[in-house]
Amino acid sequence: MPKAQFDFMREVLAAPSPIGLEASMSYGVLKPAFEKFIPKDWAIHQFKGNAGIVVDTHPGRDDMTSVMIIGHADKIRLQVRKIDSNGKIWVNTDSFLPCTLVGHEVTLFCQDPKKPGNYQSIEGGTIEALGAIHFSEPAQRTGDKGLKPEMMYLELQMYGADPKKKIEALGIRPGDPIILNRPIKRGFSDDTYYGAYLDNGLGCFVVTEIAKILAKSKLENIRILYTIATHEEIGRFGATAIAGEFKPDILIGSDVNHDYDAAPGMSSKRMNPLAMSKGFSITKGSITSEHLNTIIEEACMKEGIPYQMDFAGRDTGTDAMAAALAGFDCAATSIGFPIRNMHTISETGHTSDVIAAIHGMVATFRSMDSMNNGKGLTRDDLKQGHPRLDCAKPIK
């Protein structure tokens, strides 16, 4: 991946955008990036209840077959739960495994107590639990007993008289978000990188890069809705609201996936062997459309773009579920990029998987645009494209 592209990916991932406060990524980084390259006849839609954005290639053209591809800007975060008399700031660990947090530097965001709505950041603190091995139980020392979410606190090194009052004077109060402080870096192995919040700045980066490529050779028959959603980590609520408003014909979630092949302790579970560096993933099962997946596969095979097949049971776990959750009909699927150490400060990925996803989707959208002798994929094509297993040919 070229340095300029990596630097932009780093900027996207570094944006402080915890759940509910995603505008730093969507408005502060991505919207200005889109505005630099989108044609004048494209439009950017914004929303009242969330900081998501939709970049629309054919605004108002509800007659066209539409494809919405969604990345989500929200990051999992910790939240202030209680400030005690000793100056400890007890936190809610949300979607983090407590044992992965101890000792890590974080940034806390709070409002100026005299000026509500004016945010300030506090660095220099770490997440702690036991204080020292000397204070732990014997079972914790041996590893037989772990850390519980209610044991976690933010250490701001307060001391002296009434540390609680000093903390409250800063404006810190319950519900304030705390995020891990580690922008991505190049990894030791070729084409790797690591850091916090690949989930899911990567999905947003991929959506933006697809738009950048296709803005130079616009599609004529397919309306693309490049979408940056919010609130995914607590239930896919942002994508559900946005998809419910636009009701696209096709919906594609763009999100991280797991490198199951390298995941420790997973061999007995016989997981699908997804692996970093082998291409982006396409999800089968759940609510995904086999017809849509076939279109993606054929486009990638034609262009020699590497991909891997993943599967899901009842739920994809991504924004691909947005149409089902919003209650409207569309063909949906989920694409991903296998990473390691998800929901930790050291998430790890491979640049080739991200590049494969970008070019795989570019090839897919161009294929859709050229179908039917250059007239483009139609809604009727989607309705008639469902596989018929009663027509399957026996292998003899």
Helices and strands as residue ranges (DSSP letters): H 3-14, H 23-25, I 26-30, H 31-37, E 43-46, E 53-56, E 65-72, E 78-83, E 89-92, G 98-100, E 105-112, E 115-128, G 133-135, H 138-142, G 149-151, E 153-155, H 163-169, E 177-180, E 185-186, E 192-195, H 198-214, E 222-229, G 232-234, H 237-246, E 250-258, G 260-262, G 267-269, E 280-285, H 290-303, E 307-312, G 319-321, H 322-326, E 331-339, E 347-350, H 351-374, H 379-384, G 389-391
